[in-house]
Amino acid sequence: MDLDLGQVRAFVTTAEELHFGRAATRLAISQQGLSKRIARLEAALGLRLLERDARGVALTAAGTRFLGPARRVLTQGDLAVAAAQETGRPLRIDVWGHLYAPMRTLAQAVDAAPGLEVEPVPGRDLPSVAAALLRGEADAGFGRVHALPDGADAGLTHRLVRLEPVDALLSADHPLADRDTLSPAELRSSVLRYPAAVDRLDFLTRFAARFDVTARVGSTNLGLEHFLDQVAADPGCFSLVPADGPLPDRPGVRTVPLADPTPLYAWSLLWRTDRAPESDGQLDRLLRAFTAEAARSRWLEYDPSRDWLPDADEAALRP
């Protein structure tokens, strides 16, 4: 059978919203028009995709199976239209991990690829960026990637593009603040302060588990300046920041390099598995730019006798 992309888009949008009113608003059509498109799709398939009752909208088993491939059909349709029209729209990139300043690394790669047009979109965190990619609202994502619960990252792939050393961020009044370097083990008696909720920063959690840091406290993410104020006011805490990251000239805090081993923060480019770089010129150019910049700036150097990576990040380095 021939699928009608308008009908498929109506189903996918409703499946994401689980509400006919919100789905119709997103598509700028009436609820009646939306219902007709879905009904025609179900009739053509000979299957019920959505259950509708007084409690709301839910996917049937067939609808659940159809949703993932349907999203991929829409992505390929959009790519086909863009290729035929030669629209050359910018590559939409969701970034996350804002306190670690992802834009500086992304900008360095983009600057190395003249003519590459990107449109950065600020993503709140990895789960929200993964959802936006799967919905086709972004073309790629940039930040640290880790496995998401309940398979929320199924249909996505990534490539590690930079390993960045991290420093300890300390109050100037911390007992170790005057050191030239520190080993992670020396921080185990301090409190690890997260710049957001404790369950939101996988890298810090893995660092704490590896180096036996048992005391941890979360924060409300109100930006870098607010977080630096919190660290400055607490001489018993520490956090981690990328070594190359720009920090404001803030009295009361200092950064100390970590060694023996040096923890590395893994930056990755993330995209959908059905969006093959070899058939997507913009994505392919960005990956090539990252590869060239990594070779030039030695972004992917890793020595397990000297450095530390979480297991999943280390595995991403293997061929």
N, C-alpha and C positions, 0 to 999 in steps of 0.2 A: 504494500500500500504506500501511497505518497503522503507524507506528513505535511500538514499545514503549519508553518512556523508560528503564525499568529495564534493558532489554537494551542500549540505546545507552550508558547510564552505565557498564555493565559493560565494554563495548568501550573507551570513552574512558579509563577508569581503567587498564585493562590496557595500552593503547597508551602511556600516560604512564609507567607503571612498567616495562613490558616484562618483567614477572615476575608470574605468577599468584598466588603466595603473598602478595606485598606488595599487589597489587590487591585480593585477597579481604579482607585485613586492613583496608584503607582503607574498604571497603564493608561490613565487619562481616558477611560471609557466608562460606560454605565455598568451598573451591576447586572442589568438584564443582558447587555451585550457580552459581558464576561461569562455569565452562566451559559449562554447559547454556544459560545466557542468551546467551552469545556464539554458541554453535552454532545456537540458534534464530534469532538475528539474521542469521547468515550464510545459513541455509536460506531465510529470508524474502526476502533480497536476491538469492539465487542466486549469491553471490560469496564467495570466501574473503577474509577481512579480515586474518587473522593467520596466520603460519606458526609452527608449533610443532615443535621438534626437540630433539636432545640439547644443542645449544648455547644454547637459550633460546627467546625469543619475538621475532618481528620482524614489522613491518607489510608486507603485500603492497602492490602498486601501488594496488589498489582501496582498501585500508585507509588508505593515505596520503591519497588523494583524499577519503575519507569523513570523516577525522578533524576537519578544520576545521569543515565544516558541522555535524557531529555535536555539537561543542562549542557551537555557536551554538543548536542545537535545545535543548540542556539549559539554557542560560541563559534562553532565552525561556520554557521550561517553568517554571523557578523563578520568573521574574517573573510569569507568569500565576497561579501558586499564591499568591504574596505579594499580588498585586492582589486576587484573589478573597477571600482571608482577611483583607485589610487588616491584615497583621501589623505594618507600620510598623517593621520592624527597622532598626537604624542602617545608614548607608552605610559599608561597610568600605573604608578608604583605606590603601593601602600607601604609606609615605613612605621616601625614601632620601636619601643625602647628609647623614648625621647631623652631621658636623663643621661643616656650614654651617647647622645648626639650622632645618630645614624646618618644624618644628612651630609656630614663632612666626608664620610667614606664614599657614599653614593655620588656626591659631587665630584670627587677626584676621578672616579671612573668615567662619569659622563663627560668631564672636561677633556678626557683622553680620547673621546670619540666625536670629533667635530661633525656637526650635522645631525647627531642623534637628538631627537626631541623627547623629553620626558615630562610628565605631569605628576609631581609628587602629591600624594594624598596622605594626610596624617592618620594612621591607624592607631587605635587605642592600645591594642595588645595583639598577640599572635592569634588567639581564637577569633577575634573580630576580623582580622585581616584574612584568615583562612576562609571564613564565611563569605567575605566580600569577593574573594577570588573564585570561590565555587559558584557564586551567584553571577559572575561575569561583570561585577562592578569595578574590578581592577584587573590589570594584566599581569602584574608581578608584585611581589612583596619583598621587603628588605629588612632584616633584623636577625636576631638569634632564633633558630628553629629548634624545637624539641617536640617529642611525641605528644599529641593531644588526647585527652580521654575520650572514650566512646567512639573512636575512629573518626573524629571530627576533621582530621586532616587527610582522610581517604580521598584519592583523586588528585593529590598534590605531590610535587617533587621539589627538591631544592639542590643547590650546589653551593658548597662552602667556598667563599671568595676571600676571606681575610681572617687571620688569627691575630688578635691584638692583646698585648700584655695588659694586665690590670694592676693598679696601685692600690695600696691601702689609703683610705680617706680617714683622717683622724682629727679630733679636736687638738688645738695647739697645747691644751693642758693634759692630753693623754700621756701616761707614763712612758710610752714608746715614741712619742712625737719627735724627739730629737735624733732618732736613728737615721743613718744614711740608707740602710736597707733593712728589711725584715723578712723572716721566713713565715709562711702561713701558720706554722705550728705555734709561733710566738703569740698569735692572736686568739688562741683558744680560750683564754680566761677573760676576754673582752666580750661585750655584747655586740652581735652583728645586727646593725640597723638596716632594715630594708627601706628603700624610697617609696614603697607602696605596700599593699597587703602582703603578708608573708607567703601566701599561696600563689602569688602572681609572678614571682621571679625565680624561675627554675635554676638559673645559673648560681645564684646566691645560696639556694637550698642545697645544691650539689656540692658547692664549696664547703658549706658548713658540715655536711655529712662526711666529706673526705678528710677534713682537718679537725674534726671533733670539736667544733664550735657549738656548744649546746644552748647558749643563751641567745635568743633571737627576738627582735621586736619589730613590728610593722609600723608603717607610717601612712598618712594620707598624702597621696601624690598631689601636691600643690605647686610643683615646679622645683627647679634646681635651687634657686635662691632660698626657698623655704627649707629644703632639705639640708642645705649647708648650715643654716641657722640651727637646726636641730642637732647636727653633729657637733657644731662648735659649742653648744651648751651642755654637752654630755661627754665628759672626759673619760667615761668608762666604755664608750662604744666605738665602733669602726664600721666602715662600709667599703665597697670596692668601686673604683671608677676606671675607665679605660686610660691607659698611660698617655695616649696621644689626644685625649679629649680636652677641649678648651674649658677651663674652669674660671669663673669670675675671680677677680682679685679680691678675695674675701678674707679679711683678718679673722683670726680665731680658728682657722682650719689649715691643715697641710696634707700633702700627699707624700707617701713613702713607697718607693719601688719594692716589689716582692720578689724574692729569689729563694731557690732551694726548697721547692721548685717555684718557677714563675707561672702563675695561673694565666691562661689565655682565654679570651672571649672570642667565640666563633661567630662571625657575621656570614649570613647566607642570602642568596637570592632564591626566592620561592615562586613557583608558578604551577599551573595546572598541567597534569600529565598529558592531556589531549591538546596542549598548545606547544607542539614540538618546535624548539628553537630553529631547526633547519628549515622550517616552513614559515617562520615568522621573522622577517628581516630585522625589526626593531629589537626584539628580544635577543636574537642572535648577535647583533651588534653590541648590545650591552654586556652580554656574557663574554664576548671577545675582548671588550674593553677592560672588564674585570680581570681576565686572564693576563692581559698585557701589563696592567698596573700591578698585579700581584707579583709578576716576574721582576718588574722594574723596582718595586719597593719592598720586595722580599716579604710579602704579606702572608705566605703560607709556610714559612719556616717553622718546623716543629722538631724538637729533640726530646724524646721521652725521658732521657736521663737528666734533663735540665728543666723541662716544662711540664705543666699539668693541664689536661683537658678532661672534662666529663667524658665518660665512656662513649656516649652516643656521638659526641663531637669528634672524638678520636677515630671512631669507626667511619665517619664521613670522609676522612682523609685517605682511606684505603681504596685502591682501584676497584 
